[in-house]
Amino acid sequence: MERIEPMQVAFYVSQSGREPVRDWLISLSKAEKKLIGEDIKTVQFGWPIGMPVVEKLDRDLWEVRTTLRDKIARVLFTVHAGKIVLLHGFIKKTQKTPIDDLDLATDRMVEVKEG
C-alpha cells in the first residue's frame, strides 16, 4: 500500500522575524488551539481538500474554516514550494471575510512567493 506523505506546514515569517499566526494561536485557549490544529492537520494530510474544511478565496489563497464553541476561526494560507504556508489567522465576526484580513494575507502571500 502506498503511503501518502503529509504536506509540510510552515508559518509565515515577517521581515522582523515574527510569526503572526503562531502568536495568534498562542493567544487562544487550549481547546481552540486543538480544534484549529486538527483542521490544519486535516488539510496537511488531505491536500487538496475542499469544503467544509477549506474554501478557496482567491488565486493561490485559501482558508481553513474552524467552528469553535461560540465563534468562528479562519486561517488563511497559500501553497508554496510544496508547503502549506499559514499567512494570517483571525476570529471571524461577520459573514464575509473582512477586506483588511484578505489584503493582509494577500500581501504576505506575495512576499512568500517572491522569496
Residue, then its C-alpha position, 0 to 999 in steps of 0.5 A: m500500500e502506498r503511503i501518502e506523505p503529509m504536506q509540510v506546514a510552515f508559518y509565515v515569517s515577517q521581515s522582523g522575524r515574527e510569526p503572526v499566526r503562531d502568536w495568534l494561536i498562542s493567544l487562544s485557549k487550549a481547546e481552540k488551539k486543538l480544534i484549529g490544529e486538527d483542521i490544519k492537520t486535516v488539510q496537511f494530510g488531505w491536500p487538496i481538500g475542499m469544503p467544509v474544511v477549506e474554501k478557496l478565496d482567491r488565486d493561490l489563497w485559501e482558508v481553513r474554516t474552524t467552528l469553535r464553541d461560540k465563534i468562528a476561526r479562519v486561517l488563511f494560507t497559500v501553497h508554496a514550494g510544496k508547503i502549506v504556508l499559514l499567512h494570517g489567522f483571525i476570529k471571524k465576526t461577520q459573514k464575509t471575510p473582512i477586506d483588511d484580513l484578505d489584503l493582509a494575507t494577500d500581501r504576505m502571500v506575495e512576499v512568500k512567493e517572491g522569496 
